[in-house]
């Protein structure tokens, strides 16, 4: 399925949930791995704020892309952020949504207020 690149340069992204392993199978506890590299995957929670609107969502990141120094509530950068629509049938019910994935999650700075003076 097609992936859609997400432009983040005008957004403020705050970390709301610390990185944790992405579980592939809840019954066995198997951790999800990247299909190409085999690297373990992690999930984080973020709030994405742009143009006065905000959205909460989870982002999948390879374990090696999780930077040191991340703090809850602090701004982060998500290089290579893409969105991928998905749909499946589970227990006879059709489900759909959007999955987000980034190459990394790194600490960032709060954007300077427009028109601010020192």
C-alpha positions as a Markdown table, in Angstrom:
| # | Residue | x | y | z |
|---|---|---|---|---|
| 1 | Unk | 0.0 | 0.0 | 0.0 |
| 2 | Unk | 1.1 | 3.6 | -0.7 |
| 3 | Unk | 2.9 | 5.6 | 1.9 |
| 4 | Unk | 2.4 | 9.3 | 2.2 |
| 5 | Unk | 5.3 | 11.6 | 3.4 |
| 6 | Unk | 4.3 | 13.8 | 6.3 |
| 7 | Unk | 5.8 | 17.4 | 6.2 |
| 8 | Unk | 6.6 | 18.3 | 9.8 |
| 9 | Unk | 8.6 | 21.6 | 9.4 |
| 10 | Unk | 5.7 | 23.8 | 10.5 |
| 11 | Unk | 4.6 | 21.5 | 13.3 |
| 12 | Unk | 5.4 | 21.2 | 17.0 |
| 13 | Unk | 5.6 | 17.5 | 18.0 |
| 14 | Unk | 5.7 | 16.6 | 21.7 |
| 15 | Unk | 6.5 | 13.2 | 23.2 |
| 16 | Unk | 3.5 | 11.9 | 25.2 |
| 17 | Unk | 4.5 | 8.2 | 25.7 |
| 18 | Unk | 8.0 | 6.9 | 26.2 |
| 19 | Unk | 9.4 | 4.4 | 23.6 |
| 20 | Unk | 8.3 | 0.8 | 24.2 |
| 21 | Unk | 8.7 | -2.4 | 22.2 |
| 22 | Unk | 6.0 | -2.9 | 19.5 |
| 23 | Unk | 4.3 | -6.2 | 20.1 |
| 24 | Unk | 3.5 | -8.2 | 17.0 |
| 25 | Unk | 1.5 | -11.0 | 18.7 |
| 26 | Unk | -0.2 | -10.2 | 22.0 |
| 27 | Unk | -0.7 | -13.9 | 22.8 |
| 28 | Unk | 2.9 | -14.8 | 22.5 |
| 29 | Unk | 4.5 | -11.4 | 23.3 |
| 30 | Unk | 6.5 | -11.6 | 20.1 |
| 31 | Unk | 8.2 | -8.2 | 19.3 |
| 32 | Unk | 7.6 | -6.8 | 15.9 |
| 33 | Unk | 10.7 | -6.6 | 13.6 |
| 34 | Unk | 11.4 | -4.5 | 10.5 |
| 35 | Unk | 10.7 | -6.7 | 7.4 |
| 36 | Unk | 13.9 | -5.6 | 5.7 |
| 37 | Unk | 16.5 | -5.1 | 8.4 |
| 38 | Unk | 15.1 | -7.4 | 11.1 |
| 39 | Unk | 15.6 | -4.7 | 13.7 |
| 40 | Unk | 13.2 | -4.6 | 16.6 |
| 41 | Unk | 10.5 | -1.9 | 16.4 |
| 42 | Unk | 9.4 | 0.5 | 19.1 |
| 43 | Unk | 6.3 | 2.7 | 19.4 |
| 44 | Unk | 6.0 | 6.2 | 20.9 |
| 45 | Unk | 3.1 | 8.4 | 21.5 |
| 46 | Unk | 3.2 | 12.0 | 20.3 |
| 47 | Unk | 0.9 | 15.1 | 20.0 |
| 48 | Unk | 1.2 | 16.8 | 16.6 |
| 49 | Unk | 0.4 | 20.5 | 16.8 |
| 50 | Unk | 0.1 | 22.6 | 13.6 |
| 51 | Unk | -2.0 | 25.7 | 12.8 |
| 52 | Unk | -3.8 | 25.7 | 16.2 |
| 53 | Unk | -5.0 | 22.1 | 15.9 |
| 54 | Unk | -3.6 | 19.0 | 17.5 |
| 55 | Unk | -3.7 | 15.2 | 17.1 |
| 56 | Unk | -2.5 | 12.4 | 19.3 |
| 57 | Unk | -1.1 | 9.3 | 17.5 |
| 58 | Unk | 1.5 | 6.5 | 17.9 |
| 59 | Unk | 4.5 | 6.3 | 15.7 |
| 60 | Unk | 6.6 | 3.2 | 15.0 |
| 61 | Unk | 10.4 | 3.7 | 15.0 |
| 62 | Unk | 13.3 | 1.2 | 14.6 |
| 63 | Unk | 15.0 | 0.6 | 18.0 |
| 64 | Unk | 18.3 | 2.0 | 16.7 |
| 65 | Unk | 16.5 | 5.2 | 15.7 |
| 66 | Unk | 15.4 | 6.0 | 19.3 |
| 67 | Unk | 17.8 | 8.8 | 20.5 |
| 68 | Unk | 19.0 | 9.2 | 24.1 |
| 69 | Unk | 17.7 | 12.2 | 26.1 |
| 70 | Unk | 14.0 | 11.9 | 25.2 |
| 71 | Unk | 11.8 | 13.4 | 27.9 |
| 72 | Unk | 8.0 | 13.2 | 28.2 |
| 73 | Unk | 6.3 | 16.5 | 27.2 |
| 74 | Unk | 9.4 | 17.7 | 25.4 |
| 75 | Unk | 9.6 | 18.5 | 21.7 |
| 76 | Unk | 10.9 | 15.8 | 19.4 |
| 77 | Unk | 11.8 | 15.5 | 15.7 |
| 78 | Unk | 10.5 | 12.6 | 13.5 |
| 79 | Unk | 12.7 | 12.5 | 10.4 |
| 80 | Unk | 11.3 | 10.5 | 7.6 |
| 81 | Unk | 7.7 | 10.5 | 9.0 |
| 82 | Unk | 5.3 | 8.7 | 6.7 |
| 83 | Unk | 1.6 | 7.8 | 7.0 |
| 84 | Unk | 0.2 | 4.5 | 5.5 |
| 85 | Unk | -3.5 | 3.8 | 5.3 |
| 86 | Unk | -4.5 | 0.2 | 6.4 |
| 87 | Unk | -7.6 | -1.9 | 6.6 |
| 88 | Unk | -8.3 | -5.4 | 7.9 |
| 89 | Unk | -11.0 | -7.7 | 9.0 |
| 90 | Unk | -10.9 | -8.9 | 12.6 |
| 91 | Unk | -13.6 | -11.1 | 14.1 |
| 92 | Unk | -15.8 | -10.3 | 11.2 |
| 93 | Unk | -15.5 | -6.6 | 11.6 |
| 94 | Unk | -13.8 | -4.4 | 9.0 |
| 95 | Unk | -11.3 | -2.0 | 10.6 |
| 96 | Unk | -9.2 | 0.7 | 9.0 |
| 97 | Unk | -6.9 | 3.5 | 10.1 |
| 98 | Unk | -3.6 | 5.2 | 9.4 |
| 99 | Unk | -0.2 | 3.9 | 10.6 |
| 100 | Unk | 2.7 | 6.3 | 11.2 |
| 101 | Unk | 6.3 | 5.4 | 10.9 |
| 102 | Unk | 9.5 | 7.4 | 11.2 |
| 103 | Unk | 13.2 | 6.7 | 10.6 |
| 104 | Unk | 14.0 | 8.0 | 14.1 |
| 105 | Unk | 12.9 | 10.1 | 17.1 |
| 106 | Unk | 15.3 | 12.7 | 18.4 |
| 107 | Unk | 15.1 | 15.6 | 20.9 |
| 108 | Unk | 14.1 | 18.9 | 19.3 |
| 109 | Unk | 13.7 | 22.5 | 20.5 |
| 110 | Unk | 10.5 | 24.4 | 20.9 |
| 111 | Unk | 10.0 | 26.7 | 18.0 |
| 112 | Unk | 10.7 | 30.4 | 18.6 |
| 113 | Unk | 7.6 | 32.4 | 19.0 |
| 114 | Unk | 6.9 | 34.5 | 15.9 |
| 115 | Unk | 7.6 | 38.1 | 16.5 |
| 116 | Unk | 9.3 | 37.5 | 19.8 |
| 117 | Unk | 11.9 | 40.0 | 20.9 |
| 118 | Unk | 14.8 | 39.5 | 23.3 |
